[in-house]
Amino acid sequence: MKMKKLFLFTFLAFMLLLALTACGSKEKTAGDKGKSEKPKEETAAAVEEQEDEIQIATSVEEILKEKAGTYSGNAYNKAIVHRSLDKSSFQDKDSFQIYDALLKLIREGENYRSFYDYYEAFNPSIETVISQMPGGMKLDDNGDLGLSANIAILLDASGSMAQKIGGKTKMELAKEAIDQFMASMPEGSNVSLRVYGHKGSNSDSDKKLSCGSTEVVYDLKPYNESDFKSAFGKFKPTGWTPIAKAITETKADFEKANKPGQNIIYVVSDGVETCNGDPVKAAKELHDSNIEAVVNIIGFDVDSNGQKQLIQVAEAGGGKFKTVKTAQDFKQLWEDERRRLWNEWWDWGNKNWNKVWEEQNKKSNELYDVKADFTNLIYDEKTRLQEAAYYLQQKEQYDSEIRQEVDSLIDQRYNILKDYAEDHYEELRDTLKTEGENLKKSIKEKEEEMKEKYKN
């Protein structure tokens, strides 16, 4: 009996211990369960915060700030992108989260920078420098072509110019030829006439007076036929030949006038310097100065010794020497000069037109190539994003409604980039074309105008 009571007591104690252990376990489980709820709340908050951090680019500048995707550019491989996507679940993601995940894998972002920088730095203006020959050609502030040439005739009025050739004096023949030549100069050219050695006589007693006599009888201004012919009546051939002094004082004429354009001098003389001056030095100083004048020499019935000196003067002045012996030679010289200018204008027009065309064509082709590479990269990004989005739908990671939202975000990004690339390209291309065509037209119009002027 005692044994039965002992056994019963032991059994009841054991059952009580089990009951207490079970209660303790339940309390601990309940406690653990309470503790696990907090991390879940924290995780949800973190996800919500992460969602808030997703930024959708709305401009090209914002896209450029993005780091390129892991598989952007040449690193893209469809199979590898698929395997990367398979590692994550997107069933609990919204369209923004999915779009952001795809961008981090595929977007080009900063890879667009070189195209953007090229567009922003591109200069659609024609930078070709139009040559300043012939006649001081230049562009005005409006980009139009204008002509400005300052032509000075230095006419020998020494006594030897009174000699006759074919019934007329050298001076008379020179005046006729010069007047015809100046009348053929382009409208807008400034012309002047300076004579030298026209005072005193060619006797030794008058040498000082004559060698000091050089005078402008027609100021540097546009040609006027009656005024120019009237200037010829103000002097006669009488004295010595101070060529050096005439060149030096013409330099002062140009400096005082300070007119834009090319400065050209034609020295008409039938002999060498006879006043102890140094015409070679004077011509070089004039040509090398900021005036940059070209000194051409026309020798009228000059002997071989005289020609040597005059050739040196022309070379020092950066010009040419021509010699004439008859009235017909004199007229032919001016005809040749007109023909030379016609040819120069033809060369000028063709060379400059071609230079402008080459720059315009080069810039246009380069701009098109950059635009093509730019738009191809934009299109590649779009199609890769769309393919990845389609893959996730096929894997039943989300439904068609989410897919439409993702595609809409992809299209929005594509249009931002495409509109920038195309709009800027068209603006730059049109400006380049307009400037190029207008400049080429101006060149050709000026060429034809000047060739017509020198045609006869």
MARKETOR-267982 format. One record per residue (C-alpha): residue number from 0; x, y, z. Coordinates in Angstrom, 3 decimals. Layout:
# MARKETOR-267982
pt num->NUM; px->X; py->Y; pz->Z
...
This chain:
# MARKETOR-267982
pt num->0; px->0.000; py->0.000; pz->0.000
pt num->1; px->2.802; py->2.337; pz->0.832
pt num->2; px->4.458; py->1.498; pz->-2.471
pt num->3; px->1.308; py->2.429; pz->-4.419
pt num->4; px->1.056; py->5.791; pz->-2.651
pt num->5; px->4.724; py->6.519; pz->-3.356
pt num->6; px->4.333; py->5.705; pz->-7.033
pt num->7; px->1.214; py->7.917; pz->-7.346
pt num->8; px->3.000; py->10.847; pz->-5.674
pt num->9; px->5.988; py->10.504; pz->-7.987
pt num->10; px->3.764; py->10.356; pz->-11.080
pt num->11; px->1.825; py->13.461; pz->-10.065
pt num->12; px->5.070; py->15.384; pz->-9.428
pt num->13; px->6.368; py->14.365; pz->-12.821
pt num->14; px->3.177; py->15.521; pz->-14.549
pt num->15; px->3.335; py->18.842; pz->-12.693
pt num->16; px->6.909; py->19.330; pz->-13.842
pt num->17; px->5.872; py->18.656; pz->-17.432
pt num->18; px->3.037; py->21.152; pz->-17.138
pt num->19; px->5.351; py->23.821; pz->-15.787
pt num->20; px->7.899; py->23.137; pz->-18.528
pt num->21; px->5.202; py->23.426; pz->-21.207
pt num->22; px->3.993; py->26.733; pz->-19.798
pt num->23; px->7.536; py->28.035; pz->-19.767
pt num->24; px->8.006; py->27.027; pz->-23.370
pt num->25; px->4.791; py->28.722; pz->-24.419
pt num->26; px->5.765; py->31.909; pz->-22.637
pt num->27; px->9.199; py->31.821; pz->-24.263
pt num->28; px->7.706; py->31.187; pz->-27.708
pt num->29; px->5.254; py->33.987; pz->-27.202
pt num->30; px->8.100; py->36.205; pz->-26.097
pt num->31; px->10.204; py->35.296; pz->-29.116
pt num->32; px->7.245; py->35.891; pz->-31.305
pt num->33; px->6.836; py->39.342; pz->-29.871
pt num->34; px->10.496; py->40.073; pz->-30.402
pt num->35; px->10.389; py->38.967; pz->-34.107
pt num->36; px->7.579; py->41.375; pz->-34.973
pt num->37; px->9.867; py->44.397; pz->-34.551
pt num->38; px->12.417; py->43.441; pz->-37.267
pt num->39; px->9.524; py->42.836; pz->-39.651
pt num->40; px->8.256; py->46.335; pz->-38.967
pt num->41; px->11.747; py->47.719; pz->-39.427
pt num->42; px->12.163; py->45.823; pz->-42.737
pt num->43; px->8.868; py->47.189; pz->-44.043
pt num->44; px->9.951; py->50.712; pz->-43.134
pt num->45; px->13.274; py->50.162; pz->-44.850
pt num->46; px->11.504; py->48.970; pz->-48.001
pt num->47; px->9.210; py->51.962; pz->-47.933
pt num->48; px->12.194; py->54.255; pz->-47.454
pt num->49; px->13.989; py->52.514; pz->-50.318
pt num->50; px->10.953; py->53.040; pz->-52.537
pt num->51; px->10.987; py->56.721; pz->-51.695
pt num->52; px->14.614; py->56.952; pz->-52.809
pt num->53; px->13.899; py->55.790; pz->-56.370
pt num->54; px->14.373; py->58.810; pz->-58.643
pt num->55; px->12.971; py->58.852; pz->-62.182
pt num->56; px->15.116; py->61.020; pz->-64.488
pt num->57; px->13.097; py->63.659; pz->-66.308
pt num->58; px->15.868; py->65.375; pz->-68.297
pt num->59; px->19.001; py->64.532; pz->-70.239
pt num->60; px->21.111; py->66.261; pz->-67.595
pt num->61; px->19.694; py->63.971; pz->-64.884
pt num->62; px->20.314; py->60.895; pz->-67.023
pt num->63; px->23.951; py->61.922; pz->-67.519
pt num->64; px->24.468; py->61.829; pz->-63.743
pt num->65; px->23.521; py->58.137; pz->-63.609
pt num->66; px->26.205; py->55.496; pz->-63.258
pt num->67; px->26.228; py->53.176; pz->-66.253
pt num->68; px->24.483; py->49.814; pz->-65.734
pt num->69; px->26.400; py->46.635; pz->-64.945
pt num->70; px->25.714; py->45.290; pz->-68.439
pt num->71; px->25.626; py->48.540; pz->-70.421
pt num->72; px->27.355; py->49.191; pz->-73.734
pt num->73; px->29.589; py->46.379; pz->-74.969
pt num->74; px->29.150; py->44.520; pz->-71.686
pt num->75; px->25.531; py->43.707; pz->-72.566
pt num->76; px->24.663; py->40.025; pz->-72.931
pt num->77; px->21.042; py->38.956; pz->-72.962
pt num->78; px->21.647; py->35.538; pz->-71.384
pt num->79; px->23.708; py->36.989; pz->-68.562
pt num->80; px->21.046; py->39.661; pz->-67.919
pt num->81; px->18.425; py->36.894; pz->-67.734
pt num->82; px->20.480; py->34.932; pz->-65.212
pt num->83; px->20.923; py->38.070; pz->-63.135
pt num->84; px->17.175; py->38.678; pz->-63.154
pt num->85; px->16.486; py->35.068; pz->-62.164
pt num->86; px->18.300; py->35.633; pz->-58.882
pt num->87; px->15.610; py->38.025; pz->-57.665
pt num->88; px->11.891; py->37.901; pz->-57.205
pt num->89; px->9.817; py->40.743; pz->-58.594
pt num->90; px->6.336; py->39.480; pz->-57.719
pt num->91; px->6.039; py->41.827; pz->-54.740
pt num->92; px->7.586; py->44.816; pz->-56.568
pt num->93; px->5.782; py->47.737; pz->-58.109
pt num->94; px->6.548; py->49.145; pz->-61.584
pt num->95; px->8.986; py->51.789; pz->-60.274
pt num->96; px->11.007; py->49.216; pz->-58.364
pt num->97; px->11.146; py->46.905; pz->-61.372
pt num->98; px->12.093; py->49.751; pz->-63.710
pt num->99; px->14.837; py->50.859; pz->-61.327
pt num->100; px->16.212; py->47.331; pz->-61.114
pt num->101; px->16.323; py->47.037; pz->-64.909
pt num->102; px->18.085; py->50.401; pz->-65.222
pt num->103; px->20.791; py->49.371; pz->-62.783
pt num->104; px->21.578; py->46.443; pz->-65.027
pt num->105; px->21.194; py->47.971; pz->-68.497
pt num->106; px->21.105; py->51.801; pz->-68.536
pt num->107; px->23.798; py->53.790; pz->-70.381
pt num->108; px->23.597; py->56.910; pz->-68.187
pt num->109; px->27.040; py->58.507; pz->-68.099
pt num->110; px->27.921; py->56.782; pz->-71.391
pt num->111; px->25.858; py->59.473; pz->-73.150
pt num->112; px->28.201; py->62.194; pz->-71.873
pt num->113; px->30.540; py->62.265; pz->-74.891
pt num->114; px->27.617; py->62.837; pz->-77.281
pt num->115; px->26.123; py->65.528; pz->-75.088
pt num->116; px->29.465; py->67.316; pz->-74.783
pt num->117; px->29.993; py->67.153; pz->-78.549
pt num->118; px->26.616; py->68.768; pz->-79.221
pt num->119; px->27.199; py->71.482; pz->-76.658
pt num->120; px->30.679; py->72.317; pz->-77.990
pt num->121; px->29.836; py->72.057; pz->-81.703
pt num->122; px->30.298; py->75.323; pz->-83.600
pt num->123; px->27.870; py->75.507; pz->-86.552
pt num->124; px->29.444; py->78.710; pz->-87.851
pt num->125; px->31.749; py->78.664; pz->-90.857
pt num->126; px->35.251; py->79.287; pz->-89.521
pt num->127; px->37.065; py->79.279; pz->-92.867
pt num->128; px->39.085; py->82.460; pz->-93.283
pt num->129; px->38.177; py->84.141; pz->-96.571
pt num->130; px->41.346; py->85.198; pz->-98.347
pt num->131; px->41.966; py->88.946; pz->-98.560
pt num->132; px->42.952; py->88.878; pz->-102.218
pt num->133; px->42.352; py->90.379; pz->-104.609
pt num->134; px->41.591; py->93.959; pz->-103.700
pt num->135; px->41.240; py->93.686; pz->-99.946
pt num->136; px->38.269; py->91.334; pz->-99.849
pt num->137; px->36.794; py->90.997; pz->-96.379
pt num->138; px->33.653; py->90.122; pz->-94.424
pt num->139; px->31.691; py->92.918; pz->-92.825
pt num->140; px->29.883; py->92.709; pz->-89.481
pt num->141; px->26.844; py->91.153; pz->-91.140
pt num->142; px->28.903; py->88.418; pz->-92.767
pt num->143; px->28.551; py->89.949; pz->-96.222
pt num->144; px->31.450; py->90.299; pz->-98.580
pt num->145; px->32.766; py->93.751; pz->-99.254
pt num->146; px->35.556; py->95.233; pz->-101.301
pt num->147; px->37.997; py->97.885; pz->-100.216
pt num->148; px->41.131; py->98.706; pz->-102.188
pt num->149; px->43.283; py->101.821; pz->-102.002
pt num->150; px->45.126; py->102.384; pz->-105.274
pt num->151; px->47.771; py->105.086; pz->-105.597
pt num->152; px->49.283; py->106.079; pz->-108.945
pt num->153; px->52.726; py->107.709; pz->-108.706
pt num->154; px->53.330; py->109.427; pz->-112.031
pt num->155; px->56.748; py->110.549; pz->-113.207
pt num->156; px->56.541; py->114.218; pz->-114.334
pt num->157; px->60.213; py->114.612; pz->-115.127
pt num->158; px->61.319; py->116.364; pz->-118.306
pt num->159; px->61.919; py->113.103; pz->-120.194
pt num->160; px->58.182; py->112.352; pz->-120.090
pt num->161; px->57.752; py->115.155; pz->-122.640
pt num->162; px->59.344; py->112.992; pz->-125.334
pt num->163; px->56.961; py->111.920; pz->-128.086
pt num->164; px->56.018; py->108.428; pz->-129.172
pt num->165; px->53.766; py->108.133; pz->-132.218
pt num->166; px->52.798; py->111.781; pz->-132.213
pt num->167; px->51.981; py->112.012; pz->-128.479
pt num->168; px->54.190; py->112.684; pz->-125.502
pt num->169; px->54.866; py->109.931; pz->-123.022
pt num->170; px->52.951; py->111.976; pz->-120.483
pt num->171; px->49.864; py->112.212; pz->-122.715
pt num->172; px->49.946; py->108.483; pz->-123.381
pt num->173; px->50.429; py->107.744; pz->-119.694
pt num->174; px->47.503; py->109.977; pz->-118.729
pt num->175; px->45.172; py->108.290; pz->-121.207
pt num->176; px->46.139; py->104.788; pz->-120.130
pt num->177; px->45.953; py->105.601; pz->-116.418
pt num->178; px->42.521; py->107.204; pz->-116.782
pt num->179; px->41.203; py->104.162; pz->-118.616
pt num->180; px->42.610; py->101.845; pz->-115.986
pt num->181; px->41.247; py->103.814; pz->-113.053
pt num->182; px->37.826; py->103.972; pz->-114.684
pt num->183; px->37.820; py->100.170; pz->-114.727
pt num->184; px->38.492; py->99.853; pz->-110.997
pt num->185; px->35.694; py->98.280; pz->-108.938
pt num->186; px->33.079; py->100.508; pz->-107.381
pt num->187; px->34.122; py->101.270; pz->-103.825
pt num->188; px->37.833; py->101.404; pz->-104.582
pt num->189; px->39.697; py->104.485; pz->-103.438
pt num->190; px->42.190; py->105.980; pz->-105.912
pt num->191; px->44.775; py->108.734; pz->-105.692
pt num->192; px->47.214; py->110.398; pz->-108.059
pt num->193; px->50.572; py->111.731; pz->-106.914
pt num->194; px->53.046; py->113.347; pz->-109.316
pt num->195; px->56.735; py->113.955; pz->-108.748
pt num->196; px->59.407; py->116.105; pz->-110.432
pt num->197; px->56.790; py->118.420; pz->-111.912
pt num->198; px->58.354; py->121.690; pz->-110.719
pt num->199; px->61.386; py->123.586; pz->-111.955
pt num->200; px->63.246; py->121.985; pz->-114.846
pt num->201; px->65.680; py->119.190; pz->-115.488
pt num->202; px->68.623; py->121.566; pz->-115.334
pt num->203; px->71.140; py->121.358; pz->-112.514
pt num->204; px->70.071; py->124.727; pz->-111.181
pt num->205; px->66.527; py->123.439; pz->-110.607
pt num->206; px->67.495; py->120.009; pz->-109.243
pt num->207; px->66.868; py->120.884; pz->-105.598
pt num->208; px->63.464; py->122.375; pz->-106.395
pt num->209; px->62.465; py->119.543; pz->-108.678
pt num->210; px->63.730; py->116.759; pz->-106.397
pt num->211; px->61.667; py->118.201; pz->-103.594
pt num->212; px->58.514; py->118.379; pz->-105.695
pt num->213; px->55.989; py->115.606; pz->-105.182
pt num->214; px->52.296; py->116.433; pz->-104.831
pt num->215; px->48.914; py->114.745; pz->-104.543
pt num->216; px->46.669; py->116.113; pz->-107.270
pt num->217; px->43.800; py->113.694; pz->-106.604
pt num->218; px->43.188; py->112.694; pz->-102.982
pt num->219; px->42.561; py->109.094; pz->-101.979
pt num->220; px->38.831; py->108.723; pz->-102.629
pt num->221; px->36.420; py->106.955; pz->-104.995
pt num->222; px->37.083; py->107.558; pz->-108.694
pt num->223; px->35.249; py->110.448; pz->-110.330
pt num->224; px->35.867; py->110.718; pz->-114.054
pt num->225; px->35.649; py->114.508; pz->-114.474
pt num->226; px->37.609; py->115.285; pz->-111.306
pt num->227; px->40.296; py->112.760; pz->-112.171
pt num->228; px->40.769; py->114.127; pz->-115.703
pt num->229; px->40.836; py->117.635; pz->-114.291
pt num->230; px->43.712; py->116.617; pz->-112.020
pt num->231; px->45.811; py->115.774; pz->-115.074
pt num->232; px->45.736; py->119.441; pz->-116.104
pt num->233; px->47.500; py->120.591; pz->-112.939
pt num->234; px->51.021; py->119.617; pz->-114.019
pt num->235; px->53.377; py->119.171; pz->-116.959
pt num->236; px->56.576; py->117.128; pz->-117.374
pt num->237; px->59.503; py->119.354; pz->-116.524
pt num->238; px->61.972; py->118.250; pz->-113.834
pt num->239; px->63.968; py->115.477; pz->-112.176
pt num->240; px->62.894; py->112.013; pz->-110.855
pt num->241; px->62.510; py->111.707; pz->-107.024
pt num->242; px->60.982; py->108.180; pz->-106.929
pt num->243; px->62.100; py->107.437; pz->-103.363
pt num->244; px->60.520; py->110.639; pz->-102.006
pt num->245; px->57.245; py->109.919; pz->-103.826
pt num->246; px->57.054; py->106.391; pz->-102.348
pt num->247; px->57.858; py->107.625; pz->-98.825
pt num->248; px->55.212; py->110.351; pz->-98.977
pt num->249; px->52.642; py->107.891; pz->-100.337
pt num->250; px->53.214; py->105.832; pz->-97.211
pt num->251; px->52.252; py->108.927; pz->-95.207
pt num->252; px->49.169; py->109.341; pz->-97.447
pt num->253; px->47.953; py->105.843; pz->-96.582
pt num->254; px->48.644; py->106.330; pz->-92.878
pt num->255; px->46.749; py->109.612; pz->-92.808
pt num->256; px->43.780; py->108.262; pz->-94.748
pt num->257; px->43.695; py->105.123; pz->-92.584
pt num->258; px->41.213; py->103.442; pz->-94.925
pt num->259; px->40.581; py->99.699; pz->-94.661
pt num->260; px->41.533; py->97.406; pz->-97.497
pt num->261; px->44.537; py->96.469; pz->-99.561
pt num->262; px->46.992; py->99.244; pz->-100.424
pt num->263; px->48.381; py->99.071; pz->-103.955
pt num->264; px->50.861; py->101.412; pz->-105.650
pt num->265; px->51.643; py->101.730; pz->-109.338
pt num->266; px->54.777; py->103.768; pz->-110.055
pt num->267; px->54.830; py->104.954; pz->-113.673
pt num->268; px->58.292; py->106.154; pz->-114.662
pt num->269; px->60.449; py->106.416; pz->-117.778
pt num->270; px->63.704; py->106.380; pz->-115.828
pt num->271; px->65.541; py->105.696; pz->-112.623
pt num->272; px->65.891; py->107.751; pz->-109.464
pt num->273; px->67.856; py->110.939; pz->-110.247
pt num->274; px->67.568; py->112.734; pz->-106.905
pt num->275; px->70.039; py->110.667; pz->-104.858
pt num->276; px->67.229; py->108.863; pz->-103.044
pt num->277; px->67.032; py->105.117; pz->-102.380
pt num->278; px->63.770; py->103.889; pz->-103.929
pt num->279; px->64.575; py->100.242; pz->-103.088
pt num->280; px->64.833; py->101.099; pz->-99.388
pt num->281; px->61.707; py->103.268; pz->-99.538
pt num->282; px->59.697; py->100.483; pz->-101.240
pt num->283; px->60.833; py->97.877; pz->-98.711
pt num->284; px->60.013; py->100.096; pz->-95.729
pt num->285; px->56.560; py->100.741; pz->-97.142
pt num->286; px->55.892; py->97.083; pz->-97.891
pt num->287; px->57.185; py->95.904; pz->-94.498
pt num->288; px->55.281; py->98.542; pz->-92.510
pt num->289; px->51.824; py->98.125; pz->-91.057
pt num->290; px->50.541; py->99.665; pz->-94.297
pt num->291; px->51.629; py->96.496; pz->-96.120
pt num->292; px->51.367; py->98.211; pz->-99.491
pt num->293; px->52.404; py->96.436; pz->-102.688
pt num->294; px->54.617; py->98.522; pz->-104.969
pt num->295; px->54.306; py->97.773; pz->-108.694
pt num->296; px->56.569; py->99.496; pz->-111.239
pt num->297; px->55.665; py->100.317; pz->-114.828
pt num->298; px->58.741; py->101.288; pz->-116.783
pt num->299; px->57.884; py->103.470; pz->-119.802
pt num->300; px->60.568; py->103.145; pz->-122.490
pt num->301; px->63.285; py->102.477; pz->-119.907
pt num->302; px->66.758; py->101.305; pz->-120.943
pt num->303; px->68.272; py->98.074; pz->-119.614
pt num->304; px->70.224; py->99.766; pz->-116.822
pt num->305; px->67.124; py->101.630; pz->-115.695
pt num->306; px->65.120; py->98.419; pz->-115.752
pt num->307; px->67.521; py->96.748; pz->-113.324
pt num->308; px->66.946; py->99.388; pz->-110.670
pt num->309; px->63.182; py->99.476; pz->-111.178
pt num->310; px->62.974; py->95.683; pz->-110.969
pt num->311; px->64.751; py->95.883; pz->-107.602
pt num->312; px->62.266; py->98.492; pz->-106.427
pt num->313; px->59.303; py->96.292; pz->-107.409
pt num->314; px->60.792; py->93.236; pz->-105.712
pt num->315; px->61.510; py->95.187; pz->-102.516
pt num->316; px->57.924; py->96.437; pz->-102.561
pt num->317; px->56.432; py->92.953; pz->-102.998
pt num->318; px->55.125; py->93.869; pz->-106.444
pt num->319; px->55.919; py->93.330; pz->-110.118
pt num->320; px->57.824; py->95.199; pz->-112.793
pt num->321; px->56.405; py->95.692; pz->-116.264
pt num->322; px->57.970; py->97.583; pz->-119.135
pt num->323; px->56.327; py->99.300; pz->-122.118
pt num->324; px->57.870; py->100.989; pz->-125.134
pt num->325; px->54.931; py->102.148; pz->-127.207
pt num->326; px->51.491; py->103.584; pz->-126.702
pt num->327; px->50.030; py->100.246; pz->-127.638
pt num->328; px->52.258; py->98.513; pz->-125.092
pt num->329; px->51.028; py->100.897; pz->-122.420
pt num->330; px->47.389; py->100.206; pz->-123.211
pt num->331; px->48.077; py->96.479; pz->-123.450
pt num->332; px->49.704; py->96.537; pz->-120.011
pt num->333; px->46.543; py->97.864; pz->-118.418
pt num->334; px->44.530; py->95.331; pz->-120.395
pt num->335; px->46.790; py->92.595; pz->-119.080
pt num->336; px->46.355; py->93.977; pz->-115.588
pt num->337; px->42.570; py->93.806; pz->-115.928
pt num->338; px->42.848; py->90.279; pz->-117.267
pt num->339; px->45.085; py->89.341; pz->-114.381
pt num->340; px->42.570; py->90.732; pz->-111.912
pt num->341; px->39.758; py->88.839; pz->-113.700
pt num->342; px->41.730; py->85.629; pz->-113.309
pt num->343; px->42.495; py->86.433; pz->-109.682
pt num->344; px->38.806; py->86.904; pz->-109.000
pt num->345; px->38.046; py->83.617; pz->-110.740
pt num->346; px->40.683; py->81.851; pz->-108.647
pt num->347; px->39.551; py->83.647; pz->-105.517
pt num->348; px->35.922; py->82.677; pz->-106.030
pt num->349; px->36.619; py->79.018; pz->-106.726
pt num->350; px->39.198; py->78.515; pz->-104.007
pt num->351; px->37.146; py->80.191; pz->-101.291
pt num->352; px->33.894; py->78.539; pz->-102.387
pt num->353; px->35.625; py->75.172; pz->-102.205
pt num->354; px->37.136; py->75.951; pz->-98.809
pt num->355; px->33.717; py->76.849; pz->-97.399
pt num->356; px->32.128; py->73.774; pz->-99.002
pt num->357; px->34.826; py->71.503; pz->-97.572
pt num->358; px->34.337; py->72.854; pz->-94.036
pt num->359; px->30.559; py->72.727; pz->-94.319
pt num->360; px->30.625; py->69.184; pz->-95.706
pt num->361; px->33.143; py->67.946; pz->-93.140
pt num->362; px->31.207; py->69.399; pz->-90.213
pt num->363; px->27.901; py->68.168; pz->-91.589
pt num->364; px->29.141; py->64.590; pz->-92.049
pt num->365; px->30.797; py->64.536; pz->-88.644
pt num->366; px->27.663; py->65.899; pz->-86.986
pt num->367; px->25.527; py->63.268; pz->-88.729
pt num->368; px->27.863; py->60.434; pz->-87.684
pt num->369; px->27.778; py->61.532; pz->-84.046
pt num->370; px->24.005; py->61.837; pz->-84.142
pt num->371; px->23.714; py->58.355; pz->-85.670
pt num->372; px->25.897; py->56.813; pz->-82.934
pt num->373; px->23.979; py->58.757; pz->-80.289
pt num->374; px->20.535; py->57.630; pz->-81.468
pt num->375; px->21.726; py->54.041; pz->-81.973
pt num->376; px->22.875; py->53.887; pz->-78.348
pt num->377; px->19.560; py->55.368; pz->-77.193
pt num->378; px->17.644; py->52.795; pz->-79.239
pt num->379; px->19.820; py->49.930; pz->-77.969
pt num->380; px->19.119; py->50.933; pz->-74.380
pt num->381; px->15.392; py->51.052; pz->-75.026
pt num->382; px->15.184; py->47.654; pz->-76.762
pt num->383; px->17.334; py->45.997; pz->-74.096
pt num->384; px->15.142; py->47.359; pz->-71.314
pt num->385; px->12.009; py->46.245; pz->-73.147
pt num->386; px->13.432; py->42.774; pz->-73.735
pt num->387; px->14.273; py->42.396; pz->-70.045
pt num->388; px->10.795; py->43.592; pz->-69.060
pt num->389; px->9.231; py->41.079; pz->-71.460
pt num->390; px->11.412; py->38.300; pz->-70.033
pt num->391; px->10.170; py->38.970; pz->-66.510
pt num->392; px->6.549; py->38.875; pz->-67.679
pt num->393; px->7.169; py->35.574; pz->-69.466
pt num->394; px->8.629; py->34.245; pz->-66.206
pt num->395; px->5.383; py->35.338; pz->-64.515
pt num->396; px->7.201; py->37.773; pz->-62.263
pt num->397; px->4.401; py->40.301; pz->-62.764
pt num->398; px->1.201; py->40.758; pz->-64.750
pt num->399; px->0.470; py->42.686; pz->-67.968
pt num->400; px->-0.713; py->45.774; pz->-66.096
pt num->401; px->2.647; py->46.164; pz->-64.349
pt num->402; px->4.368; py->45.442; pz->-67.655
pt num->403; px->2.516; py->48.338; pz->-69.316
pt num->404; px->3.615; py->50.675; pz->-66.550
pt num->405; px->7.232; py->49.584; pz->-66.904
pt num->406; px->7.079; py->50.023; pz->-70.691
pt num->407; px->5.634; py->53.486; pz->-70.212
pt num->408; px->8.609; py->54.457; pz->-68.043
pt num->409; px->11.012; py->53.032; pz->-70.635
pt num->410; px->9.294; py->54.989; pz->-73.420
pt num->411; px->9.397; py->58.169; pz->-71.362
pt num->412; px->13.158; py->57.822; pz->-70.927
pt num->413; px->13.638; py->56.983; pz->-74.608
pt num->414; px->11.695; py->60.057; pz->-75.758
pt num->415; px->13.690; py->62.393; pz->-73.494
pt num->416; px->16.946; py->61.185; pz->-75.018
pt num->417; px->15.685; py->60.897; pz->-78.598
pt num->418; px->14.126; py->64.367; pz->-78.627
pt num->419; px->17.335; py->65.906; pz->-77.322
pt num->420; px->19.507; py->64.098; pz->-79.863
pt num->421; px->17.304; py->64.866; pz->-82.864
pt num->422; px->16.254; py->68.417; pz->-81.986
pt num->423; px->19.809; py->69.566; pz->-81.274
pt num->424; px->21.110; py->67.827; pz->-84.374
pt num->425; px->18.543; py->69.530; pz->-86.607
pt num->426; px->19.207; py->72.940; pz->-85.065
pt num->427; px->22.973; py->72.647; pz->-85.510
pt num->428; px->22.642; py->71.172; pz->-89.002
pt num->429; px->20.272; py->73.905; pz->-90.190
pt num->430; px->22.486; py->76.694; pz->-88.831
pt num->431; px->25.542; py->75.164; pz->-90.484
pt num->432; px->23.727; py->74.765; pz->-93.787
pt num->433; px->22.329; py->78.296; pz->-93.743
pt num->434; px->25.675; py->79.908; pz->-92.956
pt num->435; px->27.519; py->77.784; pz->-95.500
pt num->436; px->25.060; py->78.343; pz->-98.323
pt num->437; px->24.817; py->82.084; pz->-97.686
pt num->438; px->28.586; py->82.478; pz->-97.634
pt num->439; px->29.080; py->80.417; pz->-100.783
pt num->440; px->26.385; py->82.444; pz->-102.505
pt num->441; px->28.047; py->85.702; pz->-101.480
pt num->442; px->31.404; py->84.478; pz->-102.746
pt num->443; px->30.000; py->83.500; pz->-106.125
pt num->444; px->28.011; py->86.697; pz->-106.491
pt num->445; px->31.075; py->88.807; pz->-105.722
pt num->446; px->33.216; py->86.732; pz->-108.081
pt num->447; px->30.758; py->87.155; pz->-110.959
pt num->448; px->30.345; py->90.855; pz->-110.250
pt num->449; px->34.090; py->91.467; pz->-110.323
pt num->450; px->34.743; py->89.279; pz->-113.352
pt num->451; px->32.093; py->91.243; pz->-115.227
pt num->452; px->33.848; py->94.453; pz->-114.207
pt num->453; px->37.174; py->93.286; pz->-115.595
pt num->454; px->35.805; py->91.422; pz->-118.598
pt num->455; px->36.521; py->94.142; pz->-121.170
